[in-house]
Amino acid sequence: MTRVVVADDQPVVLEGFAAMLGAAPDLDVVGTAPDGERLLGLVGRTKPHVAVVDVRMPVLDGIAATTRIVAEHPETRVLILTTFDLDEYVYDALHAGASGFLLKDVTAARLVEGVRAVADGSMLLGPNVTRRLVQDVAARSQPPAAGGDATPSAALADLTPRETEVLLAVARGLSNAEIAGELFIGEETVKSHVSEVLRKLGCRGRVQLVIAAYEAGLVRDGAARR
């Protein structure tokens, strides 16, 4: 059973999302919170697998709460809720360690599916957010040196060829099962490679691996560099 908490400052929205998730037979909504500060206490008490968090909340906003949750409760994955797919804060939330995002007009089926995916370790990024992520990384990063290629960090250079293949597949949004099928290896082997890449790069989750790949110039506009 996957334990879930939900945080939103709008009571109707909070109750609605909790009801949607609670109707799924494999999800257990163990608590709700109206702001980020109370969310932190709730996460500490209930140790959920997934926290569904609104970006804009009083006392402590969703980004600050995400940063704290990821740092203090690494076993809990954060799924961000936002009203707009190009919300200016989405990039910061993902960089803070969130595992993905959903729009607030999401259907019940998509919300449940998203929570399951995040709980399973997958990344959840819509196409518009992926494009925004690329644009933001490009705007914040230094342009590649003349002649071409950006130089990966020392940590990226320490990756084995297979680990680099897995990183590129993660950056394309593939699940562990899809990576296993593409590389003709077992899913447990993929999980092992992902864990090692996370360790070597000092990343908290798959979203940060995507950011690292873009920032290093290994991926451009969703395609691996050749």
Secondary structure by P-SEA (a helix, b strand, c coil): cbbbbbbbccaaaaaaaaaaaaaccccccccccccaaaaaaaaaaccccccccccccccccaaaaaaaaaaccccbbbbbbbccccccaaaaaaaacccccccccccaaaaaaaaaaaaabbbbbcaaaaaaaaaaaaaaccccccccccccccccccccaaaaaaaaaaaacccaaaaaaaacccaaaaaaaaaaaaaaaccccaaaaaaaaaaacccccccccc
